[in-house]
Amino acid sequence: MLNLILFGPPGAGKGTQSEKIIARYNLIHLSTGDLLRSEIQAGTELGLKAKTLMDNGILVPDEVVIGMIDNKLKEHSKAPGFIFDGFPRTVKQAEALDELLTRYNESISVMIALVVDDNELLARLLNRGKTSGRPDDQNVELISRRIQEYNNKTKPVADYYLEQGKFTAIDGIGEIEHIFDQITQTISKSGLL
Ligand code: B4P
């Protein structure tokens, strides 16, 4: 199984590249951002709680996202592999993911991090905000808070996988196709497929 984590700050292009990776490798896409937005749309209790946090650029509690991932792994137990997009976002989530995968005799194959500077992130998210309708893409202050959450709580997750020898960083600025080429080269070089 190829179990890939796509990592990076908000707006780094995780969602964008995930779509292309899925099309190429036939993996199941697990985006906690998308899963949470579906809960909001469905008006569930979980969605209502998550909405206030997400609209303010704050991470949702670990237990909530870990539970969602657990359900999805069960649902797709015969999948050829997974792409984790926007998860894990804290070290606690990373530890929980390792535990969950161990239950299926599986593990993370590789973490690919998209490296993008803060000015570019801000420009991309404000631009997406013009059409996405996402409250968290609407203003500089909110986007800065999301970047701050990333720096405080999510960045250390890279070290967790670095210590396991599973971390690779890629320049996330430039043509989408070129970035995708770098990702596919990383996957083939590592002998994962
Ligand atoms: P997410 O939905 O995960 O989204 P994201 O960080 O905003 O974006 P992504 O990196 O996927 O960017 P995209 O490709 O779309 O998170 C939203 C919120 O959900 C979080 O703030 C948090 O509250 C909550 N949440 C989610 N997961 C959680 C977890 N595990 N734990 C706790 N809370 C959680 O790209 C952005 C824009 O850039 C697009 O407009 C795209 O077109 C453009 N773009 C992409 N690549 C480009 C390139 N190479 N050049 C120019 N533009 C590019």
Boltz pocket constraint, residues with backbone or C-beta under 6 A from the ligand:
constraints:
  - pocket:
      binder: B
      contacts: [[A, 8], [A, 9], [A, 10], [A, 11], [A, 12], [A, 13], [A, 14], [A, 15], [A, 16], [A, 17], [A, 32], [A, 33], [A, 34], [A, 36], [A, 53], [A, 54], [A, 57], [A, 58], [A, 59], [A, 60], [A, 61], [A, 62], [A, 65], [A, 85], [A, 86], [A, 87], [A, 88], [A, 89], [A, 93], [A, 124], [A, 125], [A, 127], [A, 128], [A, 136], [A, 146], [A, 172], [A, 173], [A, 174], [A, 175], [A, 176], [A, 179]]
      max_distance: 6.0
